[in-house]
Amino acid sequence: MKKTTPQTVKVMNRELIINELRKHPKQSRADLAKKTKLSKPTVSEIVRELIDEGLILEVGVGESSGGKKPIYLTYNSRFQFVIGILIENDTIHYALGDMNGEIITSYGQKFPRYSEGSAIIDTIEKQVRKLLEAERITFEKILGMVVGVSGIKMDTEEIIRSSPTIKWGNINLKKELSSRFNIDVIIENDVNLMTIGEYYKGQGQNTDNFVYLFIGNGIGSGLFLNKKFYKGANNASGEIGFMMIGDRESEKKELGVFENNYGLIGVAQRLKELNVRIENDKGDSLLEILQNNQHHPKVKEILDDTIKHWAKAVINLISIIDPEAVILSGELVNMNEQSMNYFKETIERYVPQMPEIKVTTLGIKAGIYGAFHLALTDFHVAGFKYKNS
């Protein structure tokens, strides 16, 4: 064990005070002394330093209980910031978050399907600089960036494998972005981030074991088992797009058999082959188009077949994991009442125990919140290090 020094003790005490104010804002110095069990002089000295550094703010005066009026303190959640980026289907989603993991601003930008990885990186650089400039924030204030991408990440060289919409090639995305921005960067699977976001902010709260299922151009799932996110031996757990579900084997090495048949690209291709006039005046999703045109027997056949095979994947997952809940996202949120009933009935017919079926309320924001959580967990938070150490 390392020898405890006055400096390490001070670092620990700073961390105690900062974490207490992050969890419970608007406390006085006396409140902090009681909660942290530190002496009042120690608390006063550390609070003074943290106020000087900008990590703590004085936010008002309380009522006196006979002596001096207490001054309330709070953690300055905008002392630093995190950037979350989610690349999903044909859209790059950008978000800036504070140190409480809340979204300050966010927006999405479309890109052409099958773009080159280098073009995507150029776009990300341009948009991130534009975002920070609009918010008048310098890179010195950025704790780090987390980027969610479709496909399997990811070997020891940080090369992205099997992405359904981007030609990454041998680009090391983490290295490229780190060098362009000079900040810490984490690259993570997009569905993994969504799963983490649901656990902390969405339908996965207070649920120990659940499956998150995303249907888009690709198909993926995320797992929380015994309150812990499960990634697998090679960071590829939940890659259910590679399940052997569907008659046609994958013709593209970047797609698994299941997503080749029943991801949005595969279903759209089958619809295109029908040569049936399809009504879509409202810019609906692919599933909504199928549901709105199911008076055509062939369209109805594709719709029912698609829903049935999506249900088959859930049956397989439930049979192995026995989760408390399955959270649906992506194209699954567009199921109408008839489709949802067929989906649930198909599952219930075959599983040993039916879990609760939930629909995400966060949508794409689940991935952003997951990115923020990962950044705040993995990156060094300013203030936890004593400035003279």
N, C-alpha and C positions, 0 to 999 in steps of 0.2 A: 504494500500500500504506500502511496505517496504521502510524504510528510505534510501535515496541515500547516499552512503559513498564514500570517495575517491577511495577505492578499487573497488567498483562496477563500478564507472565511468571508471577506468582504464581497467577493463575487457571489458566494452562496446567499449572503444577506440581501444583496441587490436583486438576485433572482427571486427570493421570497417575496419581496415587496412588489416587484413588477408583476409577478404572477398573481398575487393577491388582488392588485388593482385591475388586472385584466379580467379576472373572474368576477370581482365585486367592485365596480367603480363607485366613486363618490364616497370616500372614507377619509376621516381625519387622521392626523399623525397618531393620536391616541388610539384610534380604532386599529390602525396598522400594528401598533405595539402589542395590543391585546391578541390580535389574530396571529401574528407571526411569532409572538413570545420573545421578541427582541426588546432591549431596553429602550426607553424613550429617547435618550441622547443618541443611541445608535441609529434609530429610525430617523430622527431629525437631521443627522449628518448625511445619511444616504439620500433622503428626500431632497435636501438642499442640492446635492450633486446632480440628482436626476432631473430636477427642475432646471438647473443651469444647462444641462445637456439637451433639454427639450423632450425627454422621455416621459415626464410627468407634468401635468398642468394643474394649477389651482383653479377651481371651477365654482367657487361660491363660499359663502359664510353661513354656518348653521346657527341654531339658537343656543344661547348660553345656558348652562345648567348651574350657574352661580359664579363661574370664573370667566376666563377668557373665551370668546366665541371661537368655535372650531372652524378651521379652514378646510374645506373639502378638496380632495385630490382625485385625479383620474389618470389612467394611462393614456398617453397620446397615441392613439391608434394610427395616426397619420404621420408619425415620425419616420416610418419607412413604408414601402409598398411592395406588393408582389404582382407579377404579371402571369396571367393564365391564358393559354392559347389552346383551342380545340379544333382540330382539322377533322371535319365530319362530312361524309358524302362529297358534295361539291362546294363546301363553304368553310372558310377559316373564321373561327369565332375568337375575338380578342376581348380581354377583360383586365381591368386594373382593380386590385383589391387592397384593402387596408390591413393593418396588423391584427384585426379581429376576424379576418377572413370574409369581410363583407364586400360586395361589389360596389365600386365607386362609379365606374362607367363600363359599358360593353357594347359591342356591335359585331355584325358579321359581314363577310365579303366573299362573294362567289368567285370560283376559279374554274377554268375549263377542265373537264374530266380527262384523265391520263396526262396531266401536266408533268413536265420534267421537275425533278426535285430541286434543281438549281433555281428554277423560276419561282418555286414556292418559297424558297429561302429569301430570295430577293424581295418578294412581296411582303413577307413577314418583317424583314428589316425596315422596309419603307413604312409600313403601317404602325409598327411599334414606335418608331421615332416620331411619327405624326401624332400618335396617341399621347405620348409623354409631353410633346410640345404643346398640345392643346390643353393639357392639365397643368402645364408649367412645372413639371417635375424633372429633375436631372437624374441621370443614371446612378449617381452616387447615393440616391435615396431608394434605389431598387434593391431589395433583399435578394431576389432571384426570379427565375422564370421557369414555369413548368409547361411543357408542350404535350398535348395528347394527340396521338396519331393512330390511324387504323392500321391493323396488321400486327404481325408478331414482331417484337423487338428482339430479336434483339439479342445479339450475341455479345461476346466480350469486346468486340470492336465497335459496339453501338451502331451497327448497321441494321436498318429496318428491313424485315423480310415480309414478303407477301402482302403488300398494300393494294387494295382493290382499285384505287383511283389515282394514285401518284406513282410515277416512275422514279423511285429513289435511287436506283442503281447502287453504287458503293459509297454514297455520300454518308459521312459521319455527321448526322444532324446536330448532335450535342456539341461537337467540336466546332462546327461552322458557326452556330449561333453564339456560343461562348466567346469565340474570337471576335465576332462582329460587334458584340455589345459589351464585352469585358465584364460579364456577370456570370453567376452560377446558373447552370441550366440542367434541368432533369427532363428526359424524354420518357414518356410512359404511354402505354396502350390507352386509347380513348375510352373504351368501355370500362377498363379498370378505374379510371378517374371518375366516371359516372357512378360506378358502384360505390366508391368511397364517398362521393358527394351525397348519395342517397342515404348512406349510413349516418352521416353527421347532420344533414339538413333536410332530408326528405322522407320517403316512405320506409326507409330502413331503420329509422330511429327506434330505439328500444326493442330491436329485433336481433337476437343472437345469431340466428342462422337464416340466411336468405340467398336467393339467386336473383341476379339482375339480368334481364334478357333484352338485348338490343337487336332490332332488325333494321338494316339500312341497305346500302349497296353491298356492304359486308354484313356478316352476322357474328355476334359475339355475346359472351355472357361474363359476369363477374360473380365471385363467391365470397360471402362472409360466413365463416364457420367458427362457432364459439367466440363471437365478438371480434374475430380477427380476419383481416383480409387475406385470402389465400391466393398465392401467385403460382405455385407449382415449382418443380425442380428447375425448369428452364424458362421461367417467366411466361409460360404459355397456357396456364390453366384457363379454362373458360373459352378456348378457341373452338367453339362448337360449330363454326362454319365448316370445319373439316370432318364433321360427322358424316358417315356414309348414309345420308338421307337423300333420296332422289334417284331417278333412273339414269340420268345422263351424268357421266363422269366429267370432272372439270377439264376443260380444254386449256385453261390458263393456270400456270403454276402458282400465280399469286392468289388464286381462289380455291377454297375447299369445295368438295362435292355438294354439300348442303347449301352453301351460299351461291354456288354456281347455278343451282336449280331454283332456290327459293329466296335468295337475296333479291333486292329490287331490280338489279340489272338482269338477272335470269328471268324473273317474272315478266319484266317489260319486253324481253326478247320473245317470250312465248306469246305475249299479247300482240306483238308486232306481226308475228307469223299468221295471225288469224285473218287478216285483211277485212276486219269488221269495222264499220264506222263507229268511232267512239266519241261520245259527247263529253267535252271538258271545257266549258265556258268560264269556270270559276277558278281555274288554276289549282285544282284539287291534287292531292297526293295520289300515288299510284293505287293504293288500296281504295281510296274514295272513288276513283274512276271505275274500278272493278265493281264496287258496291252499287254505284249509280247506273251501271250499264248491265246489270245481271239479268235483265230481261232477254239478252242474247244468250242462248243456251251454251255457246262455247265460252263466253265470258264467265258465266255462272260456273262452268266446269273448272276454269282456271282459279276462280275465287275460292271455291270449296276445296280444291286440291291444295291450294296454297295455305289456307287456314289449317287444314288437316295436318299438313307436314310441319307447320310451325308448332302445332300442338304435340306432334310426335317428339320433337326435340325437348319440349318441356317434360313430357312423360319420361324420357330417358334421364333427364337431370333429376327429377323428383325421385325416381326409382333408386338412384345412386346416393343422393345426398339427403333426402328426407328433410327438406327445409320447412321452416315455419311459414315462409311467404315466397312468392315469385313476383318480382316487380317488372312490369312491362314498359318498354320505352321504344323510341324510334317509330317505325311505321305501325307498330302494334297499338299505339294510342289512337289511331284513326279507325279502329274497328267499331262499327256501329253495333247496336244492341243485338241484332240477329247474328252477326259474325262473332261477337263476344260470347254469346250463349253457345254457339256451335263449338267455339274454341274450348270453353270450360267443360262442356258436356263430353267432348272427345277425351280430354285429359282425365276427367273423373271416372270415365268408363274403365280406364286401364291402370291407374296408379293405386298402390296399396293404401295410401292415406292422402287425401286432398289437402294441400296447403291453401292459405289465403292467396288469392290472385289480386294484386294491386296494380294500379296504373300510376306511373310517375306524375307528380304535380310540378316537378322542377323542369322537366324537359331537358334541353341542352345545358341549362344552368347547373345541372348535377355535375357535369364534367368540369365546369369552371370552379365550383365549390370544392370538388375533389382536388383540382390543381392547387388552389389556394391552401387547402389543408396540408398537402404534401410539401409545399414550399415552406409553410410555417413550422412544419415538423422537422424537415431535413436541413434547412439552411440556418446559419448562425443568426440569431436575433440580436440586434444591437442593444447594448445596455446590460446584457448578461455578463459582459466582460468589463472588469474594472479598468477605467481609462488609463491608469498609471501602471497596470500590470504588464 
